[in-house]
Amino acid sequence: MAQNIYDDPGFFAGYSQLPRQVRGLVGAPEWPAIRAMLPDVSGKRVVDLGCGFGWASRWMREQGASAVLGIDLSQNMIARATAMTRDPAIRYEIADLETLELPPASFDLAYSALAFHYIKDFDRLARMLYRALAPGSLLVFTIEHPLYMAAAHPRWSHDEDGRKTWPVNRYFSEGERQTDWYVKGVLKYHRTIGTTLNTLMAASFSIRHVEEFSPTEEQIAAVPELAEELERPMMMLISVQR
């Protein structure tokens, strides 16, 4: 079973204050890049994996999706998503992505934002999603960038010229990593870029697009702290086709 850190009261209180949770998708700097990777969702059956507060689930319906299933391990997340949703075509379920099974060919799009790096058995998940998608369908997801993930306790340092540097610890040592984020001992799983992409291809997916997200000049002008994202990638965005 995946670690259910989002039901920890201290973690949930801090997480709920993030701009992407207060403002929704417009509070996520990477959202324009993700949106450009998504297909026309009109009439599609969508599964939102690690749906959180349901922002993407509701957006999919606003764009014409026929039905959306939002899945999250956290009771807190599902309770908040349910309270914020008034659409009978959106259904939320509490489930563990480590063991989740979906019916064959039951969805036309699978979407996930910043959830898969909590999954230990990514190979099992990828193969299950391949079966759950109709032929030609897309899986579009974001994860913490493996370089960012490799810095288990990242802290900026400076080189001899005073320039910021970012530590990368044991990049090729894949597996469990723990970090402190609102609470101590948040458990994630590090995989290299190669392992991530090869796992998807081994599950029979075809790679459509891979993007290492960086903010635009306009985004940095509006939110200056985003300039740090130019020093090292924090997120990787991936689209694959069944």
FILO-769009 format. One record per residue: x, y, z of N, C-alpha, C, O in turn. Coordinates in steps of 0.2 Angstrom, whole numbers. Each point is the difference from the previous one (the first is absolute). Layout:
N
- n_east / n_north / n_up / ca_east / ca_north / ca_up / c_east / c_north / c_up / o_east / o_north / o_up
- X / Y / Z / X / Y / Z / X / Y / Z / X / Y / Z $
...
END
This chain:
242
- n_east / n_north / n_up / ca_east / ca_north / ca_up / c_east / c_north / c_up / o_east / o_north / o_up
- 4 / -6 / 0 / -4 / 6 / 0 / 4 / 6 / 0 / 5 / 1 / 4 $
- -6 / 4 / -8 / 3 / 6 / 0 / -1 / 4 / 6 / -5 / -1 / 4 $
- 11 / 5 / -2 / -1 / 4 / 6 / -5 / 6 / -1 / -1 / 3 / -5 $
- -4 / -3 / 10 / -5 / 5 / 0 / 1 / 6 / 4 / -3 / 1 / 5 $
- 8 / 3 / -8 / 2 / 6 / 4 / -5 / 5 / 0 / 0 / 4 / 4 $
- -4 / -4 / -9 / -5 / 6 / -1 / -6 / 0 / 6 / -3 / 4 / 0 $
- 3 / -10 / 3 / -5 / 0 / 6 / 3 / 2 / 6 / -3 / 0 / 5 $
- 10 / 1 / -5 / 3 / 3 / 6 / -2 / 7 / 1 / 0 / 4 / -4 $
- -3 / -2 / 10 / -3 / 7 / 1 / 5 / 5 / -1 / -2 / 5 / -3 $
- 8 / -6 / 5 / 5 / 6 / -1 / 2 / 1 / -7 / 0 / 5 / -3 $
- 1 / -11 / -1 / 1 / 0 / -7 / -6 / 3 / -4 / 2 / 5 / -4 $
- -8 / -7 / 6 / -5 / 2 / -4 / -2 / 8 / 1 / -1 / 3 / -5 $
- 3 / -1 / 11 / -1 / 7 / 1 / 5 / 5 / -4 / -2 / 5 / -3 $
- 8 / -8 / 3 / 5 / 4 / -4 / -1 / -1 / -8 / 0 / 5 / -3 $
- -2 / -11 / 1 / -1 / -1 / -7 / -6 / 4 / -3 / 0 / 3 / -5 $
- -5 / -2 / 10 / -6 / 3 / -2 / 1 / 8 / -2 / -4 / 3 / -3 $
- 10 / -1 / 5 / 1 / 8 / -1 / 4 / 1 / -6 / 2 / 6 / -1 $
- 1 / -12 / -2 / 3 / 1 / -6 / -4 / 4 / -6 / -6 / -1 / 0 $
- 9 / 6 / -4 / -3 / 3 / -5 / -4 / -4 / -4 / -6 / 2 / -2 $
- 8 / -8 / 0 / -3 / -4 / -5 / -6 / -4 / 4 / -5 / -2 / -4 $
- 4 / 3 / 10 / -6 / -3 / 4 / -5 / 6 / 1 / -6 / -2 / 0 $
- 9 / 8 / 1 / -5 / 5 / 2 / -3 / 3 / -7 / -6 / 2 / 0 $
- 10 / -2 / -5 / -2 / 3 / -6 / -2 / -5 / -6 / -2 / 2 / -5 $
- 4 / -8 / 7 / -2 / -5 / -5 / 5 / 0 / -6 / 6 / 1 / 1 $
- -8 / -3 / -7 / 5 / -2 / -5 / 4 / 7 / -2 / 6 / -1 / -2 $
- -9 / 7 / 2 / 3 / 6 / -1 / 6 / 1 / 5 / 4 / 4 / -2 $
- -4 / -7 / 7 / 5 / 1 / 5 / 6 / -5 / -1 / 5 / 1 / 4 $
- -5 / -5 / -9 / 5 / -5 / -1 / 4 / 3 / -6 / -3 / 0 / -6 $
- 9 / 2 / 6 / 4 / 3 / -5 / 0 / -4 / -6 / 1 / 2 / -6 $
- 0 / -9 / 7 / 0 / -5 / -6 / -6 / -1 / -4 / 0 / -3 / -5 $
- -6 / 6 / 8 / -6 / -2 / -3 / -1 / 2 / -8 / -2 / -5 / -3 $
- 4 / 10 / 1 / 0 / 2 / -7 / 4 / -5 / -4 / -3 / -2 / -6 $
- 8 / -1 / 8 / 4 / -5 / -4 / -3 / -7 / 1 / 0 / -3 / -5 $
- -4 / 2 / 10 / -3 / -6 / 1 / -6 / 0 / -5 / -2 / -5 / -4 $
- -2 / 11 / 4 / -6 / 0 / -4 / 2 / -1 / -7 / -4 / -2 / -4 $
- 9 / 5 / 2 / 2 / -1 / -7 / 2 / -7 / -2 / -1 / -2 / -6 $
- 2 / -2 / 10 / 1 / -7 / -1 / -6 / -5 / 0 / 0 / -5 / -2 $
- -6 / 8 / 5 / -6 / -3 / 0 / -4 / -1 / -6 / 1 / 5 / -4 $
- -4 / -10 / 2 / -4 / 0 / -6 / -7 / 3 / 1 / -1 / 3 / 6 $
- -3 / -2 / -11 / -7 / 2 / 1 / -3 / -5 / 4 / -1 / -6 / -2 $
- -2 / 8 / 8 / -3 / -5 / 4 / -7 / 0 / -1 / -4 / -4 / 4 $
- 1 / 7 / -8 / -7 / 0 / -2 / -3 / -7 / -1 / 3 / -3 / -4 $
- -8 / 1 / 8 / -2 / -7 / -1 / 4 / -5 / 3 / -2 / -6 / -1 $
- 7 / 7 / 4 / 5 / -5 / 2 / -2 / -2 / 8 / -2 / 4 / 4 $
- 4 / -10 / -3 / 0 / -3 / 7 / 7 / 1 / 3 / 4 / -3 / -3 $
- -4 / 6 / 8 / 6 / 2 / 3 / 1 / -3 / 7 / -4 / 0 / 4 $
- 10 / -2 / -2 / 2 / -2 / 6 / 6 / 5 / 3 / 5 / 1 / -4 $
- -6 / 2 / 10 / 4 / 5 / 3 / 3 / -4 / 6 / -3 / 0 / 5 $
- 10 / -2 / -6 / 3 / -4 / 5 / 4 / 5 / 5 / 5 / 3 / -2 $
- -7 / -4 / 8 / 3 / 5 / 5 / -3 / 6 / -1 / 3 / 6 / 0 $
- -10 / -6 / 0 / -4 / 6 / -2 / 0 / 6 / 5 / -1 / 6 / -2 $
- 3 / -7 / 8 / 1 / 5 / 5 / -7 / 4 / 1 / -5 / -4 / 2 $
- 5 / 10 / -2 / -6 / 4 / 1 / -5 / 0 / -6 / -5 / 3 / 0 $
- 7 / -6 / -5 / -4 / -1 / -6 / 0 / 5 / -5 / -5 / 1 / -4 $
- 10 / 4 / 4 / 0 / 5 / -5 / 0 / -2 / -7 / -3 / 2 / -4 $
- 8 / -7 / 3 / 0 / -3 / -7 / -6 / -3 / -2 / -2 / 0 / -6 $
- -1 / -4 / 10 / -6 / -4 / -1 / -6 / 5 / -2 / -3 / -1 / -5 $
- 3 / 6 / 8 / -6 / 5 / -2 / 2 / 4 / -6 / -5 / 1 / -4 $
- 11 / 0 / 3 / 2 / 3 / -7 / -1 / -4 / -6 / -3 / 2 / -5 $
- 4 / -9 / 6 / -1 / -4 / -5 / -8 / 0 / -2 / -2 / 0 / -6 $
- -2 / 0 / 11 / -7 / 0 / -2 / -2 / 7 / -3 / -4 / 0 / -4 $
- 7 / 5 / 6 / -1 / 7 / -3 / 2 / 0 / -7 / -3 / 4 / -4 $
- 7 / -8 / 2 / 3 / -1 / -7 / -4 / -5 / -4 / 1 / -1 / -6 $
- -6 / -2 / 9 / -5 / -4 / -3 / 1 / -8 / 1 / -3 / -4 / -4 $
- 8 / 2 / 9 / 0 / -7 / 1 / -6 / -3 / 2 / -4 / 3 / 3 $
- 2 / -9 / -6 / -6 / -3 / 2 / -1 / -2 / 7 / -5 / 0 / 3 $
- 11 / -3 / 0 / 0 / -2 / 7 / 7 / 0 / 2 / 4 / -1 / -3 $
- -4 / 3 / 10 / 7 / 0 / 3 / 0 / -4 / 6 / -5 / 1 / 5 $
- 10 / -5 / -4 / 1 / -4 / 7 / 6 / 3 / 3 / 6 / -1 / -3 $
- -6 / 4 / 9 / 5 / 2 / 3 / 2 / -5 / 6 / -4 / -2 / 4 $
- 10 / 0 / -4 / 3 / -5 / 5 / 5 / 3 / 4 / 5 / 4 / -2 $
- -5 / -5 / 9 / 5 / 3 / 4 / 0 / -5 / 6 / -5 / -3 / 3 $
- 11 / 2 / 0 / 1 / -4 / 6 / -3 / 4 / 6 / -2 / -3 / 5 $
- 3 / 9 / -5 / -2 / 4 / 6 / -7 / 2 / 1 / -4 / 2 / -4 $
- 1 / -4 / 10 / -7 / 2 / 2 / -1 / 7 / 0 / -5 / 3 / -2 $
- 10 / 1 / 5 / 0 / 7 / 0 / -1 / 3 / -7 / -4 / 4 / -1 $
- 8 / -7 / -4 / 0 / 3 / -7 / -7 / -1 / -3 / -3 / 4 / -3 $
- 0 / -10 / 4 / -6 / -2 / -3 / -6 / 4 / 3 / -4 / 2 / -3 $
- 5 / -1 / 10 / -5 / 4 / 3 / -1 / 7 / -3 / -5 / 2 / -1 $
- 11 / 1 / 1 / 1 / 7 / -3 / -3 / 0 / -7 / -4 / 4 / -2 $
- 6 / -9 / -2 / -2 / 0 / -7 / -7 / -1 / -1 / -4 / 4 / -4 $
- 1 / -8 / 8 / -7 / -1 / 0 / -4 / 6 / 2 / -5 / 2 / -3 $
- 7 / 2 / 8 / -3 / 6 / 3 / 0 / 5 / -6 / -4 / 5 / 0 $
- 9 / -5 / -4 / 1 / 5 / -5 / -3 / -1 / -7 / 0 / 4 / -4 $
- -3 / -10 / 4 / -3 / -2 / -7 / -7 / -1 / 1 / -3 / -3 / 4 $
- -1 / 5 / -9 / -7 / 0 / -1 / -2 / -3 / -7 / -4 / 2 / -3 $
- 8 / -7 / 1 / -1 / -3 / -7 / -1 / -7 / 1 / 5 / -4 / 2 $
- -11 / 1 / -4 / -1 / -7 / 1 / 4 / -4 / -5 / 1 / -7 / 1 $
- 2 / 10 / -6 / 4 / -4 / -5 / 7 / -1 / 3 / 4 / -3 / -3 $
- -2 / 6 / 9 / 6 / -1 / 3 / -1 / -4 / 6 / -4 / 1 / 4 $
- 8 / -6 / -4 / 0 / -5 / 6 / 7 / -1 / 3 / 5 / 0 / -3 $
- -5 / 0 / 10 / 6 / 0 / 3 / 0 / -7 / 4 / -5 / -2 / 3 $
- 11 / -1 / -2 / 1 / -6 / 3 / 7 / 0 / 4 / 5 / 3 / -2 $
- -5 / -6 / 8 / 6 / 0 / 4 / 3 / -7 / -2 / -3 / -5 / 0 $
- 9 / 5 / -3 / 3 / -6 / -2 / 8 / 1 / 0 / 2 / 6 / -1 $
- 2 / -11 / 2 / 7 / 0 / 0 / 3 / -2 / -7 / -2 / -5 / -3 $
- 5 / 10 / 0 / 3 / -1 / -7 / 5 / -6 / 0 / 1 / -3 / -6 $
- 1 / 1 / 11 / 5 / -6 / 1 / -4 / -7 / -2 / 3 / -4 / -3 $
- -9 / 4 / 4 / -4 / -6 / -1 / -6 / 1 / -4 / -4 / -5 / -1 $
- 3 / 11 / -1 / -6 / 2 / -4 / -1 / -5 / -7 / 5 / -1 / -3 $
- -11 / -1 / 2 / -1 / -3 / -6 / -6 / 3 / -3 / -6 / 1 / 3 $
- 6 / 1 / -10 / -5 / 3 / -3 / -3 / -5 / -6 / 5 / -4 / -3 $
- -11 / 4 / 1 / -2 / -4 / -5 / 3 / 1 / -7 / 2 / 5 / -1 $
- -1 / -10 / -3 / 3 / 0 / -6 / -3 / 5 / -5 / -7 / 0 / 0 $
- 11 / 5 / -3 / -3 / 4 / -5 / -6 / 5 / 2 / -4 / 1 / -3 $
- 5 / 1 / 10 / -6 / 3 / 3 / 1 / 8 / 0 / -4 / 4 / 2 $
- 10 / -2 / -5 / 1 / 7 / 0 / 4 / 2 / -6 / 3 / -4 / -4 $
- -5 / 11 / 2 / 3 / 3 / -6 / 6 / 4 / 1 / 4 / 3 / -4 $
- -3 / -1 / 10 / 6 / 4 / 3 / 1 / -1 / 7 / -4 / 0 / 4 $
- 10 / -1 / -3 / 3 / -1 / 7 / 4 / 6 / 2 / 5 / 2 / -4 $
- -6 / 1 / 9 / 4 / 7 / 2 / 2 / -1 / 7 / -4 / -3 / 5 $
- 10 / 5 / -3 / 2 / 1 / 7 / 5 / 5 / 1 / 4 / 1 / -5 $
- -5 / 3 / 10 / 5 / 5 / 2 / 4 / -1 / 6 / -3 / 0 / 6 $
- 9 / -1 / -6 / 5 / 0 / 6 / -3 / -6 / 4 / 0 / 1 / 7 $
- -1 / -7 / -9 / -2 / -5 / 4 / 4 / -6 / -1 / 2 / -4 / 5 $
- 1 / 3 / -11 / 3 / -7 / -2 / 7 / -1 / 4 / 2 / -5 / 1 $
- 1 / 11 / 1 / 6 / -1 / 4 / -1 / -3 / 7 / 5 / -1 / 4 $
- -11 / 1 / -2 / -2 / -4 / 6 / -1 / -7 / 0 / -1 / -4 / 5 $
- 2 / 1 / -12 / -2 / -7 / -1 / 6 / -4 / 0 / 5 / 2 / -4 $
- -4 / -7 / 7 / 5 / -5 / 0 / 1 / -4 / -6 / 5 / 0 / -3 $
- -11 / -3 / 1 / 0 / -4 / -5 / -3 / 3 / -6 / -6 / -1 / -2 $
- 10 / 5 / -2 / -2 / 4 / -5 / -2 / -4 / -6 / -4 / 1 / -4 $
- 8 / -7 / 3 / -1 / -4 / -5 / -7 / -3 / 0 / -3 / -1 / -5 $
- 1 / -2 / 11 / -7 / -2 / 0 / -5 / 5 / -2 / -5 / -2 / -3 $
- 6 / 8 / 6 / -5 / 5 / -1 / 0 / 2 / -8 / -6 / 0 / -3 $
- 11 / 0 / 0 / 0 / 2 / -7 / -3 / -6 / -4 / -4 / 2 / -5 $
- 5 / -8 / 6 / -3 / -5 / -3 / -8 / -1 / 1 / -3 / -1 / -5 $
- 1 / 3 / 11 / -7 / 0 / 1 / -3 / 6 / -4 / -6 / -1 / -2 $
- 9 / 6 / 2 / -3 / 6 / -3 / 0 / -1 / -8 / -5 / 2 / -3 $
- 10 / -6 / 0 / -1 / -2 / -7 / -6 / -4 / -1 / -3 / 1 / -5 $
- 2 / -5 / 9 / -6 / -5 / -1 / -7 / 4 / 1 / -5 / -1 / -3 $
- 5 / 6 / 8 / -6 / 4 / 1 / -1 / 5 / -5 / -6 / 3 / 0 $
- 10 / -1 / -4 / -1 / 5 / -5 / -2 / -3 / -7 / 2 / -6 / -2 $
- -7 / 9 / -1 / -2 / -2 / -7 / 6 / 1 / -5 / 4 / 5 / 1 $
- -4 / -9 / -6 / 5 / 1 / -5 / 1 / 7 / -3 / -6 / 3 / -1 $
- 12 / 0 / 1 / 1 / 7 / -3 / -1 / 5 / 6 / 2 / 6 / -2 $
- -4 / -8 / 8 / 0 / 5 / 5 / 6 / 2 / 3 / 6 / -3 / -1 $
- -6 / 9 / 5 / 6 / 3 / 2 / 1 / -1 / 8 / -6 / 0 / 3 $
- 12 / -1 / 0 / 1 / 1 / 7 / 5 / 6 / 0 / 5 / 0 / -3 $
- -8 / 5 / 7 / 4 / 6 / 1 / 1 / 1 / 7 / -5 / 0 / 4 $
- 12 / 1 / -2 / 1 / 1 / 7 / 6 / 4 / 1 / 4 / 1 / -4 $
- -4 / 2 / 11 / 6 / 3 / 2 / 3 / -3 / 6 / -4 / -3 / 4 $
- 10 / 3 / -3 / 4 / -2 / 6 / 5 / 5 / 2 / 2 / 4 / -4 $
- 1 / -5 / 10 / 6 / 4 / 2 / 5 / -3 / -5 / 1 / -6 / -1 $
- 3 / 11 / -1 / 6 / -2 / -5 / 5 / -4 / 4 / 1 / 1 / 6 $
- 1 / -7 / -9 / 5 / -4 / 3 / 6 / 3 / 3 / 3 / -2 / 5 $
- -1 / 8 / -8 / 6 / 3 / 2 / -2 / 4 / 7 / 4 / 0 / 4 $
- -10 / 3 / -4 / -2 / 3 / 6 / -1 / -6 / 6 / 2 / 1 / 5 $
- -5 / -6 / -8 / -1 / -6 / 5 / 6 / -2 / 3 / 0 / -2 / 6 $
- 5 / 2 / -10 / 7 / -3 / 2 / 3 / 4 / 6 / 4 / -3 / 4 $
- -6 / 9 / -3 / 2 / 4 / 6 / -5 / -1 / 5 / -5 / 3 / 1 $
- 7 / -8 / 3 / -5 / -2 / 5 / -2 / 5 / 5 / -5 / 1 / 2 $
- 10 / 3 / 0 / -1 / 6 / 5 / 3 / 6 / -4 / 6 / 3 / 2 $
- -9 / 0 / -7 / 3 / 5 / -4 / 1 / 6 / 3 / -4 / 3 / 4 $
- 10 / 0 / -4 / 1 / 7 / 2 / 5 / 3 / -5 / 5 / -3 / -2 $
- -6 / 9 / 1 / 4 / 4 / -5 / 7 / 1 / 4 / 0 / 1 / 6 $
- 5 / -1 / -10 / 7 / 1 / 2 / 3 / 5 / -5 / -4 / 2 / -5 $
- 10 / 0 / 6 / 3 / 5 / -5 / 7 / -3 / -2 / 4 / -2 / 4 $
- -2 / 3 / -10 / 6 / -2 / -3 / 5 / 6 / 2 / -2 / 5 / 3 $
- 9 / -6 / -5 / 5 / 5 / 2 / -2 / 7 / -3 / 3 / 5 / 2 $
- -7 / -4 / -7 / -1 / 6 / -3 / -7 / 3 / 2 / -2 / 5 / -2 $
- -1 / -8 / 7 / -6 / 2 / 4 / -6 / -2 / -4 / -5 / 2 / 2 $
- 5 / -6 / -7 / -6 / -2 / -4 / -3 / -6 / 4 / 3 / -4 / 3 $
- -10 / 4 / -3 / -3 / -5 / 3 / 1 / -7 / -3 / 1 / -1 / -6 $
- 0 / -4 / 10 / 0 / -7 / -3 / -5 / -4 / 4 / -2 / 1 / 6 $
- 0 / -7 / -9 / -5 / -4 / 3 / 3 / -7 / 0 / 3 / -3 / -5 $
- -3 / -1 / 11 / 3 / -6 / 1 / -4 / -6 / -3 / -6 / 0 / 0 $
- 9 / -4 / -4 / -3 / -6 / -2 / 3 / -6 / 3 / 6 / -1 / -1 $
- -10 / -3 / 5 / 3 / -5 / 4 / -2 / -7 / -2 / -6 / -2 / -1 $
- 11 / -2 / -1 / -1 / -7 / -2 / -6 / 0 / -6 / -4 / -4 / 1 $
- 5 / 7 / -6 / -5 / 0 / -5 / -2 / -7 / -3 / -5 / -1 / -1 $
- 10 / -3 / 1 / -1 / -7 / -3 / -2 / -5 / 5 / -1 / -6 / -1 $
- 1 / 8 / 7 / -3 / -4 / 6 / -7 / 1 / 0 / -3 / 4 / 4 $
- -1 / -9 / -7 / -7 / 1 / -1 / -3 / -3 / 7 / 3 / -4 / 3 $
- -9 / 6 / -2 / -4 / -2 / 5 / -3 / 5 / 5 / 0 / 6 / -1 $
- -1 / -8 / 7 / -3 / 4 / 6 / 5 / 6 / 1 / 6 / -1 / 2 $
- -10 / 7 / -1 / 4 / 6 / 2 / -5 / 3 / 5 / -6 / 0 / -1 $
- 9 / 2 / 7 / -5 / 4 / 5 / 3 / 7 / 0 / 6 / 2 / 0 $
- -11 / 2 / 1 / 1 / 8 / 1 / -4 / 3 / 5 / -5 / -4 / 2 $
- 6 / 10 / 0 / -4 / 3 / 5 / -4 / 6 / -4 / 3 / 4 / -3 $
- -9 / -5 / 3 / -5 / 5 / -4 / -6 / 1 / 5 / -5 / -4 / -1 $
- 5 / 9 / 5 / -6 / 1 / 5 / 1 / -4 / 5 / -1 / 2 / 6 $
- 2 / -9 / -7 / 2 / -4 / 6 / 6 / -4 / -2 / 2 / 0 / -6 $
- 1 / -4 / 10 / 6 / -4 / -1 / -2 / -7 / -3 / -6 / -2 / 1 $
- 10 / 0 / -5 / 0 / -7 / -3 / -5 / -1 / -5 / -4 / -5 / -1 $
- 3 / 10 / -4 / -4 / -1 / -5 / 3 / -5 / -5 / 6 / 1 / -2 $
- -9 / -6 / 0 / 3 / -5 / -4 / -2 / 0 / -7 / -6 / 1 / -2 $
- 11 / -1 / -3 / -1 / 0 / -7 / 5 / -5 / -3 / 4 / -3 / 4 $
- -5 / 2 / -10 / 5 / -5 / -4 / 3 / 3 / -6 / -3 / 3 / -4 $
- 10 / -3 / 4 / 4 / 3 / -5 / 1 / -5 / -6 / 2 / -6 / 2 $
- -3 / 8 / -8 / 1 / -4 / -6 / 4 / 5 / -5 / -2 / 6 / 0 $
- 7 / -9 / -3 / 3 / 5 / -5 / -5 / 1 / -6 / -5 / -3 / -1 $
- 7 / 8 / -3 / -4 / 2 / -6 / 0 / -6 / -4 / -6 / -2 / -3 $
- 11 / -2 / 2 / 0 / -6 / -4 / -4 / -5 / 2 / -4 / -3 / -4 $
- 4 / 1 / 11 / -4 / -5 / 2 / -8 / 2 / 0 / -4 / -4 / -2 $
- 3 / 11 / 3 / -7 / 2 / -1 / -3 / -1 / -7 / -5 / -3 / -1 $
- 9 / 5 / -4 / -2 / -1 / -7 / 0 / -7 / -2 / -5 / -2 / -4 $
- 10 / -2 / 6 / 0 / -7 / -2 / -5 / -4 / 3 / -3 / -5 / -3 $
- 1 / 7 / 9 / -6 / -4 / 3 / -6 / 1 / -4 / -4 / -5 / -1 $
- 3 / 11 / -1 / -6 / 2 / -4 / 0 / -4 / -7 / -5 / -3 / -2 $
- 11 / 3 / -1 / 0 / -4 / -6 / 0 / -7 / 1 / -3 / -4 / -5 $
- 5 / 1 / 10 / -1 / -7 / 1 / -7 / -2 / 2 / -2 / -6 / -2 $
- -2 / 11 / 4 / -7 / -1 / 1 / -4 / 0 / -7 / -6 / 0 / 0 $
- 10 / 2 / -5 / -3 / 0 / -7 / -2 / 7 / -2 / -3 / 1 / -5 $
- 4 / 4 / 9 / -2 / 7 / -1 / 5 / 3 / -5 / 6 / -2 / -1 $
- -8 / 7 / -4 / 4 / 3 / -4 / 1 / 7 / 3 / -4 / 4 / 2 $
- 11 / -2 / -2 / 1 / 7 / 3 / -2 / 5 / -5 / 2 / 0 / -6 $
- -6 / 5 / 8 / -3 / 6 / -4 / 4 / 6 / 1 / 2 / 4 / -5 $
- -1 / -2 / 12 / 3 / 6 / 1 / 3 / 0 / 7 / -3 / -3 / 5 $
- 9 / 5 / -4 / 3 / 1 / 7 / 3 / 7 / 0 / 3 / 3 / -4 $
- -5 / 0 / 10 / 2 / 7 / 1 / 3 / 1 / 7 / -3 / -2 / 5 $
- 9 / 5 / -5 / 3 / 2 / 7 / -2 / 7 / 1 / 2 / 5 / -3 $
- -7 / -4 / 8 / -3 / 6 / 0 / 4 / 6 / 3 / 4 / -1 / 4 $
- -4 / 7 / -7 / 3 / 6 / 2 / -5 / 6 / -1 / -3 / 0 / -5 $
- 3 / 4 / 10 / -5 / 6 / -1 / 2 / 5 / -5 / 6 / 0 / -2 $
- -11 / 3 / -1 / 1 / 5 / -5 / 3 / 7 / 4 / -1 / 0 / 6 $
- 3 / 4 / -11 / 2 / 7 / 3 / -6 / 4 / 3 / 1 / 3 / 5 $
- -7 / -4 / -8 / -5 / 3 / 3 / -2 / -3 / 7 / -2 / 4 / 4 $
- 2 / -10 / -3 / -1 / -3 / 6 / 5 / 2 / 5 / -2 / 1 / 6 $
- 8 / -1 / -8 / 5 / 3 / 5 / -1 / 7 / 2 / 1 / 2 / 6 $
- -3 / 2 / -11 / -1 / 7 / 2 / -6 / 1 / 5 / 0 / 4 / 4 $
- -5 / -9 / -5 / -6 / 0 / 5 / 2 / -3 / 7 / -2 / 3 / 5 $
- 6 / -8 / -5 / 2 / -4 / 6 / 8 / -1 / 0 / 2 / -5 / -3 $
- 1 / 10 / 5 / 8 / 0 / -1 / 3 / -6 / 3 / 5 / -2 / -2 $
- -8 / -1 / 7 / 4 / -6 / 3 / 0 / -6 / -5 / 3 / -5 / 1 $
- -7 / 5 / -6 / 0 / -5 / -5 / 6 / 0 / -4 / 2 / -5 / -4 $
- 2 / 10 / 5 / 7 / 1 / -4 / 4 / -6 / 2 / 5 / -2 / -4 $
- -6 / -1 / 10 / 4 / -5 / 2 / -1 / -7 / -4 / 5 / -4 / 0 $
- -11 / 4 / -3 / -1 / -6 / -4 / 4 / 0 / -7 / 1 / -5 / -3 $
- 3 / 11 / 2 / 4 / 0 / -6 / 7 / -3 / 2 / 4 / -2 / -5 $
- -3 / 1 / 11 / 7 / -3 / 3 / 0 / -8 / 0 / 5 / -3 / -1 $
- -11 / 0 / 1 / -1 / -7 / 0 / -7 / -2 / -1 / -5 / 4 / 2 $
- 3 / -9 / -6 / -7 / -2 / -1 / -3 / -3 / 6 / 3 / -4 / 3 $
- -9 / 6 / -2 / -4 / -2 / 6 / -5 / -5 / -2 / -2 / -5 / 3 $
- 0 / 5 / -9 / -6 / -4 / -3 / 2 / -3 / -7 / 3 / 4 / -4 $
- -6 / -10 / 3 / 0 / -3 / -7 / -7 / -1 / -2 / -4 / -3 / 4 $
- 3 / 5 / -10 / -7 / -1 / -3 / 0 / -5 / -5 / 5 / 0 / -5 $
- -9 / -5 / 5 / 1 / -6 / -5 / -7 / -2 / -3 / -5 / 0 / 4 $
- 5 / -1 / -10 / -6 / -2 / -4 / 2 / -6 / -4 / 4 / 0 / -4 $
- -8 / -6 / 5 / 1 / -6 / -3 / -7 / -2 / -3 / -5 / 2 / 3 $
- 5 / -6 / -8 / -6 / -2 / -4 / 0 / -8 / 1 / 5 / -4 / -1 $
- -11 / 2 / 2 / -2 / -7 / 0 / 0 / -3 / -7 / -1 / -6 / -1 $
END
